[in-house]
Amino acid sequence: MSEVWMDYGTTHGMNGPPTPLDADSWRSAVEMYDRRYTFVAVGPRTREDWLHDVASVMRGETSDPRSWRTIDPDEGEEEREDNPAYPFVAPPVDEAGSAKWRSWLREVPRSAVVRLLVLLATLDLDVSRDPRLPDRLAEMEEHARMVLSRCPDGARFFTNTSGGGSAPDFYQKITSCSPLSQYAWDLGLLWVSDEEVGLIWSFDPR
């Protein structure tokens, strides 16, 4: 598959060649999610109703179409024996159930996704409370832009919170969410393109 290029020199006012989106740069970008309880996986888009593909990713029934890194903190845990999607509540297959599950999602514009991706890597799912910021903010935003570059024009983006303020700004305090897991609080990004569906989802089991 061809590489996707992001010109970070232009973005950050530095001189240098553009950075390719490939297996190595993807691995480096998603490493920021190793520091907390976060699920990162991408699967193929096989149906018009992409909820079926999302459920397959949650249940570990698919692999990354590009064979790039995934992060699954619960892989091999006992809970998976009874519920392959653990800790997710996977979309139901019936029409009424899937409609309710879909209602928990809010579509957000591409312009809001970098901040959402940074939020999902913060220690308390709260940008204002992460003591590593602002020292690492520029680096985390660069990683977020790299992740976003995987999503082509026309991709759609969903999350389970409205974000802070009247417009989605994920650097403001998040006060509510519609949990899509066994836990009372989780936040995530779901993206859908013509070829892929992706999940980056962070959980707070406290």
Rosetta silent file (secondary structure, phi, psi, omega in degrees, C-alpha in Angstrom):
SEQUENCE: MSEVWMDYGTTHGMNGPPTPLDADSWRSAVEMYDRRYTFVAVGPRTREDWLHDVASVMRGETSDPRSWRTIDPDEGEEEREDNPAYPFVAPPVDEAGSAKWRSWLREVPRSAVVRLLVLLATLDLDVSRDPRLPDRLAEMEEHARMVLSRCPDGARFFTNTSGGGSAPDFYQKITSCSPLSQYAWDLGLLWVSDEEVGLIWSFDPR
SCORE:     score description
SCORE:     0.000 S_00000001
   1 L     0.000  141.088 -175.894    0.000    0.000    0.000 S_00000001
   2 L   -68.131  151.598  179.105    1.337    3.440   -0.853 S_00000001
   3 L   -77.776  149.291  174.243    2.690    5.669    1.881 S_00000001
   4 E  -105.907  135.346 -174.141    0.772    8.723    3.054 S_00000001
   5 E  -109.753  135.425  175.325    2.867   11.798    3.637 S_00000001
   6 E  -120.573  126.418 -178.115    2.463   14.420    6.343 S_00000001
   7 L   -88.968   84.677 -179.750    4.566   17.579    6.149 S_00000001
   8 H   -72.346  -24.730  176.505    5.377   18.110    9.822 S_00000001
   9 H   -59.791  -42.702  177.013    8.092   20.612    8.951 S_00000001
  10 H   -67.073  -41.929 -176.879    5.395   22.944    7.652 S_00000001
  11 H   -61.764  -42.521 -173.205    3.073   22.185   10.553 S_00000001
  12 L  -105.251   11.221  176.345    5.618   22.958   13.241 S_00000001
  13 L    71.428   24.300 -179.270    7.616   25.636   11.479 S_00000001
  14 L  -114.083  156.353  176.515   10.685   23.382   11.097 S_00000001
  15 L   -93.403  143.776  179.796   12.697   22.512    8.054 S_00000001
  16 L   154.890  164.248 -178.770   12.986   18.892    7.047 S_00000001
  17 L   -71.352  156.345  176.798   11.561   16.228    4.795 S_00000001
  18 L   -66.163  154.810 -177.922    7.975   15.096    5.215 S_00000001
  19 E   -95.858  127.235  179.638    7.347   12.095    7.429 S_00000001
  20 E   -79.450  142.268  169.529    5.927    8.969    5.764 S_00000001
  21 E   -85.211  108.846  178.260    3.027    7.114    7.283 S_00000001
  22 L  -144.366 -172.829 -175.965    4.284    3.556    7.367 S_00000001
  23 H   -58.959  -39.593 -177.738    4.513    0.700    9.873 S_00000001
  24 H   -70.747  -44.971 -178.368    7.338    2.358   11.818 S_00000001
  25 H   -70.960  -32.401  174.348    5.806    5.817   12.070 S_00000001
  26 H   -63.969  -46.662  178.667    2.424    4.309   12.980 S_00000001
  27 H   -58.326  -44.485  179.304    4.061    2.275   15.761 S_00000001
  28 H   -63.001  -39.996 -178.012    5.843    5.354   17.049 S_00000001
  29 H   -66.664  -43.824 -175.280    2.630    7.408   16.975 S_00000001
  30 H   -81.039   -4.936  176.504    0.467    4.921   18.856 S_00000001
  31 H   -60.966  -23.640  179.869    3.110    4.354   21.534 S_00000001
  32 H   -65.841  -15.676  178.014    1.617    7.303   23.416 S_00000001
  33 H   -89.510   -4.522  175.955   -1.326    5.022   24.229 S_00000001
  34 H   -68.578  -18.988 -172.972    0.910    2.479   25.973 S_00000001
  35 H   -83.522   -3.540  177.520    0.901    4.707   29.042 S_00000001
  36 L  -147.286 -179.678 -175.261   -2.754    4.097   29.868 S_00000001
  37 L   -82.259   91.046 -173.557   -5.568    1.539   29.420 S_00000001
  38 E  -136.781  138.614  177.430   -6.260    2.023   25.707 S_00000001
  39 E  -103.704  129.326  179.382   -7.369   -0.239   22.861 S_00000001
  40 E  -132.136  117.336  179.161   -6.023    0.552   19.374 S_00000001
  41 E  -157.808  149.101  177.745   -7.058   -1.534   16.373 S_00000001
  42 E  -128.779  140.318  177.426   -8.011   -1.151   12.720 S_00000001
  43 E  -133.631  171.018 -179.971   -9.984   -3.618   10.612 S_00000001
  44 E   -74.983  146.460  170.742  -11.278   -3.850    7.057 S_00000001
  45 L   -87.963  115.215 -175.451  -14.514   -2.198    5.987 S_00000001
  46 L  -117.365  -12.541 -174.754  -16.507   -5.030    4.435 S_00000001
  47 L  -135.108  157.211  174.259  -20.131   -3.899    4.658 S_00000001
  48 L   -62.493  -43.473  175.125  -22.266   -0.865    4.014 S_00000001
  49 L   -83.520   95.145 -172.714  -23.430   -1.093    7.626 S_00000001
  50 L   -69.712   -9.306  176.792  -20.042   -0.568    9.249 S_00000001
  51 H   -60.877  -33.486  176.646  -21.307   -1.473   12.725 S_00000001
  52 H   -61.718  -39.997  179.144  -20.767   -5.118   11.778 S_00000001
  53 H   -70.291  -37.700  176.640  -17.121   -4.344   11.056 S_00000001
  54 H   -60.389  -44.829  179.144  -16.768   -2.392   14.311 S_00000001
  55 H   -61.182  -38.670  179.047  -18.102   -5.389   16.244 S_00000001
  56 H   -64.238  -39.508  176.746  -15.586   -7.646   14.473 S_00000001
  57 H   -64.343  -45.068  179.791  -12.719   -5.361   15.509 S_00000001
  58 H   -60.467  -36.070 -177.554  -13.952   -5.327   19.119 S_00000001
  59 L   -88.355    2.928  178.220  -14.137   -9.116   19.181 S_00000001
  60 L    68.956   27.501 -177.807  -10.687   -9.547   17.665 S_00000001
  61 L   -88.300   -7.546 -178.801  -12.056  -11.326   14.613 S_00000001
  62 L  -127.645  166.427  174.597  -10.051   -9.231   12.148 S_00000001
  63 L  -122.507  161.925 -179.497   -6.480   -8.070   11.768 S_00000001
  64 L   -58.658  126.548 -179.269   -5.059   -4.753   10.649 S_00000001
  65 L   -58.656  -23.847 -179.742   -5.346   -4.594    6.825 S_00000001
  66 L  -102.020    2.190 -178.604   -1.825   -3.156    6.691 S_00000001
  67 L    61.937   32.265  177.697   -0.416   -5.543    9.345 S_00000001
  68 L   -91.040  173.532 -172.575    0.533   -2.572   11.519 S_00000001
  69 L   -64.439  140.082  168.277    0.667   -2.499   15.301 S_00000001
  70 L  -118.031  162.714  176.056   -2.438   -2.926   17.433 S_00000001
  71 E  -128.548  119.655 -179.380   -2.773   -2.436   21.191 S_00000001
  72 L  -136.486   91.304 -175.431   -5.029   -4.777   23.135 S_00000001
  73 L   -63.356  -20.809 -176.384   -4.424   -4.623   26.904 S_00000001
  74 L   -99.396    7.437 -179.933   -6.945   -7.410   27.568 S_00000001
  75 L   -59.681  128.741  178.866   -5.547   -9.947   25.134 S_00000001
  76 L    84.710   -2.103 -179.650   -5.369  -13.333   26.839 S_00000001
  77 L   -76.118  154.513 -176.920   -7.406  -12.263   29.873 S_00000001
  78 L   -61.789  -33.120 -178.061   -9.984  -14.638   31.355 S_00000001
  79 H   -58.970  -26.540 -178.496  -12.851  -12.237   30.651 S_00000001
  80 H   -69.166  -20.975 -178.482  -12.351  -12.820   26.920 S_00000001
  81 H   -64.727  -38.968  179.629  -13.411  -16.467   27.285 S_00000001
  82 H   -92.369  -27.146 -176.995  -17.021  -15.464   27.980 S_00000001
  83 L  -138.391   95.078 -177.485  -17.029  -12.158   26.112 S_00000001
  84 L   -59.267  -20.555 -179.204  -14.655  -11.896   23.128 S_00000001
  85 L   -90.939   -2.509 -175.806  -15.358   -8.143   22.922 S_00000001
  86 L   -50.954  135.537    6.624  -14.425   -7.430   26.565 S_00000001
  87 L   -91.807    9.082 -177.285  -14.354   -4.710   27.825 S_00000001
  88 E   -72.839  155.808  161.687  -16.546   -3.351   25.008 S_00000001
  89 L   -99.279  101.254 -173.762  -20.283   -3.595   24.692 S_00000001
  90 L   -70.667  152.436  178.460  -20.307   -4.621   21.033 S_00000001
  91 L   -59.567  130.986  176.419  -23.032   -3.370   18.673 S_00000001
  92 L   -66.999  160.527 -178.126  -26.049   -5.743   18.679 S_00000001
  93 L   -88.404  -21.565 -178.570  -27.034   -7.401   15.429 S_00000001
  94 L   -77.805  155.652 -173.145  -30.764   -6.619   15.638 S_00000001
  95 H   -62.413  -44.759 -178.436  -32.052   -3.397   14.107 S_00000001
  96 H   -66.309  -42.937 -179.580  -33.435   -1.882   17.312 S_00000001
  97 H   -66.327  -41.212  179.885  -30.337   -2.724   19.323 S_00000001
  98 H   -68.752  -33.543  177.536  -27.918   -1.413   16.731 S_00000001
  99 H   -65.139  -40.325  178.010  -29.911    1.814   16.411 S_00000001
 100 H   -65.629  -44.205  179.916  -29.657    2.365   20.161 S_00000001
 101 H   -60.678  -43.067 -179.866  -25.917    1.620   20.133 S_00000001
 102 H   -63.302  -30.659 -178.686  -25.407    4.039   17.253 S_00000001
 103 H   -67.180  -16.778  178.725  -27.285    6.742   19.204 S_00000001
 104 L   -78.932   -9.923 -178.887  -24.476    6.749   21.781 S_00000001
 105 L   -97.321  148.754  172.647  -22.082    8.110   19.160 S_00000001
 106 E  -122.407  131.332  176.296  -21.635   11.730   18.072 S_00000001
 107 E   -78.873  136.782 -179.488  -20.080   12.576   14.731 S_00000001
 108 E  -125.116  153.005 -179.607  -17.277   15.134   14.983 S_00000001
 109 L   -74.084  157.673  178.520  -15.452   17.091   12.264 S_00000001
 110 H   -56.235  -34.506 -177.583  -11.957   16.168   11.149 S_00000001
 111 H   -62.889  -18.871 -178.676  -10.713   19.461   12.608 S_00000001
 112 H   -94.929   -7.070 -167.728  -11.511   18.213   16.131 S_00000001
 113 H   -74.054  -36.281 -179.843   -9.801   14.827   15.858 S_00000001
 114 H   -58.956  -46.220  179.194   -6.202   15.781   16.739 S_00000001
 115 H   -65.607  -35.764  176.784   -7.287   17.146   20.109 S_00000001
 116 H   -64.296  -43.696  179.063   -9.457   14.093   20.713 S_00000001
 117 H   -62.798  -37.313  175.418   -6.523   11.794   19.976 S_00000001
 118 H   -65.738  -46.812  178.493   -4.348   13.732   22.419 S_00000001
 119 H   -52.256  -43.511 -175.856   -7.070   13.568   25.076 S_00000001
 120 L   -66.774  -14.106  178.301   -7.231    9.777   24.735 S_00000001
 121 L   -99.488   -3.153 -178.946   -3.528    9.557   25.636 S_00000001
 122 L   -78.071  155.466 -171.837   -3.737   11.677   28.804 S_00000001
 123 L   -63.650  -40.782 -176.642   -3.401   10.003   32.172 S_00000001
 124 L  -112.816   20.873 -173.914   -6.839   10.916   33.531 S_00000001
 125 L    50.562   41.322 -178.245   -8.645   11.476   30.224 S_00000001
 126 L  -153.361  107.518 -176.408   -8.409   15.153   31.145 S_00000001
 127 H   -58.139  -38.599 -175.254   -5.902   17.393   29.368 S_00000001
 128 H   -69.699  -17.506 -175.812   -5.907   19.941   32.200 S_00000001
 129 H  -104.819   -0.292 -178.418   -4.880   17.334   34.808 S_00000001
 130 L   -84.736  113.911 -175.398   -2.020   15.649   32.983 S_00000001
 131 L   -68.954  -12.787  179.598    1.222   16.840   34.622 S_00000001
 132 L   -76.315  -17.241  179.766    3.237   15.945   31.503 S_00000001
 133 L   -93.094  148.134    6.341    1.607   18.786   29.611 S_00000001
 134 L   -88.871    4.371 -174.605    2.470   21.266   28.194 S_00000001
 135 L   -58.371  -34.353 -175.852    6.023   19.897   27.891 S_00000001
 136 L  -106.134    5.309 -174.006    4.901   16.975   25.711 S_00000001
 137 H   -61.505  -45.297 -178.599    1.910   18.585   24.022 S_00000001
 138 H   -61.160  -41.286  179.265    3.668   19.381   20.729 S_00000001
 139 H   -65.074  -42.778 -179.620    5.009   15.817   20.513 S_00000001
 140 H   -66.733  -38.609  176.776    1.602   14.306   21.289 S_00000001
 141 H   -64.982  -36.950  177.289   -0.090   16.511   18.702 S_00000001
 142 H   -63.820  -43.509  176.692    2.475   15.403   16.117 S_00000001
 143 H   -61.886  -41.059 -179.898    1.704   11.763   16.912 S_00000001
 144 H   -62.979  -40.461  177.778   -2.015   12.522   16.691 S_00000001
 145 H   -64.544  -35.107  177.368   -1.582   14.088   13.253 S_00000001
 146 H   -64.968  -44.704  176.782    0.272   10.994   12.131 S_00000001
 147 H   -59.911  -45.764 -178.758   -2.602    8.784   13.301 S_00000001
 148 H   -61.799  -31.785 -177.743   -5.109   11.063   11.590 S_00000001
 149 L   -64.607  -14.995  175.481   -3.148   10.898    8.333 S_00000001
 150 L   -71.017  -21.866 -175.085   -4.224    7.259    8.045 S_00000001
 151 L   -92.030  115.845 -176.429   -7.800    8.452    7.527 S_00000001
 152 L   -72.501  166.433  172.143   -8.392    9.590    3.930 S_00000001
 153 L   -55.060  138.093 -177.993  -10.528   12.508    2.858 S_00000001
 154 L    95.486  -11.911  175.531  -14.147   11.546    3.237 S_00000001
 155 L   -64.454  150.441  178.083  -13.587    9.464    6.376 S_00000001
 156 E  -111.432  147.884 -173.526  -16.143    9.961    9.138 S_00000001
 157 E  -127.165  136.178 -177.697  -15.271   10.356   12.816 S_00000001
 158 E  -135.368  150.152  172.806  -17.327    9.479   15.875 S_00000001
 159 E  -143.409  175.707 -176.942  -16.911    9.657   19.626 S_00000001
 160 L  -110.442   25.223  173.584  -19.111    9.028   22.643 S_00000001
 161 L  -144.066  157.172  177.388  -19.000   12.522   24.111 S_00000001
 162 L   -83.647   -7.187 -177.661  -19.950   15.944   22.874 S_00000001
 163 L    80.956  179.403 -179.890  -16.620   17.342   24.041 S_00000001
 164 E   -87.305  142.682  177.669  -16.140   20.504   26.026 S_00000001
 165 L    79.540 -178.784 -177.473  -18.041   23.663   25.163 S_00000001
 166 L   -71.046  -33.563  172.732  -20.677   24.251   22.517 S_00000001
 167 L  -105.525  150.947 -176.635  -18.330   23.074   19.736 S_00000001
 168 L   -64.837  111.626  175.758  -16.213   19.946   20.249 S_00000001
 169 E  -132.556  103.883 -170.700  -12.983   21.030   21.944 S_00000001
 170 L   -84.995    6.952  168.940  -11.370   18.084   23.654 S_00000001
 171 L   -90.717  -10.076  172.124   -8.856   20.229   25.514 S_00000001
 172 L   -86.551  160.647 -176.654  -11.714   21.476   27.666 S_00000001
 173 L   -62.394  131.725  177.223  -12.946   19.369   30.572 S_00000001
 174 L   -91.385  123.621 -174.090  -15.156   16.462   29.504 S_00000001
 175 L  -110.266   -7.832 -179.167  -18.127   16.155   31.841 S_00000001
 176 L  -154.488  155.545  175.356  -20.211   13.393   30.255 S_00000001
 177 L  -155.408  164.205  172.874  -19.970   10.351   28.017 S_00000001
 178 L  -109.944   97.311 -172.581  -22.062    7.440   26.804 S_00000001
 179 L   -58.214  137.281  175.372  -19.992    4.419   27.873 S_00000001
 180 L  -113.883   24.949 -177.518  -19.434    1.748   25.240 S_00000001
 181 E  -139.961 -174.461  177.097  -17.730   -0.634   27.654 S_00000001
 182 L   -73.782  -11.219 -175.456  -18.247   -2.465   30.941 S_00000001
 183 L   -96.066  162.535 -177.729  -16.958    0.620   32.748 S_00000001
 184 L   -80.015  -14.602 -177.100  -18.810    3.754   33.791 S_00000001
 185 E  -142.636  120.338  171.892  -16.344    6.041   31.981 S_00000001
 186 E  -153.143  150.879  178.355  -14.628    5.579   28.653 S_00000001
 187 E  -135.661  146.796 -179.118  -13.819    7.867   25.755 S_00000001
 188 E  -163.300  174.684  174.729  -12.764    7.004   22.254 S_00000001
 189 E  -121.630  129.165  170.569  -12.501    7.662   18.559 S_00000001
 190 E  -117.050  126.976  174.662  -14.170    5.524   15.912 S_00000001
 191 E  -123.713  150.130 -176.763  -13.380    6.297   12.292 S_00000001
 192 E  -133.534  125.018  172.532  -14.889    4.874    9.162 S_00000001
 193 L  -123.365 -177.118  179.593  -13.537    5.100    5.625 S_00000001
 194 L   -65.566  -25.655 -173.755  -14.391    3.220    2.448 S_00000001
 195 L  -112.683  -22.218 -172.055  -11.698    0.638    3.226 S_00000001
 196 E  -138.677  157.387  163.645  -11.178    0.611    7.004 S_00000001
 197 E  -125.378  141.374 -177.597  -12.756    1.039   10.403 S_00000001
 198 E  -134.648  148.708  178.793  -10.576    2.046   13.331 S_00000001
 199 E  -131.836  127.488  165.091  -10.926    2.272   17.087 S_00000001
 200 E  -125.447  109.380 -169.684   -8.792    4.121   19.600 S_00000001
 201 E  -133.593  127.555 -178.516  -10.614    3.748   22.910 S_00000001
 202 E  -112.168  136.891 -174.923   -9.464    4.605   26.422 S_00000001
 203 E  -115.723  147.657  173.688  -11.024    3.195   29.572 S_00000001
 204 E  -126.670   97.870 -173.825  -11.129    4.374   33.165 S_00000001
 205 L   -78.446    0.563 -177.792  -12.170    1.415   35.354 S_00000001
 206 L   -72.131    0.000    0.000  -12.181    3.401   38.598 S_00000001
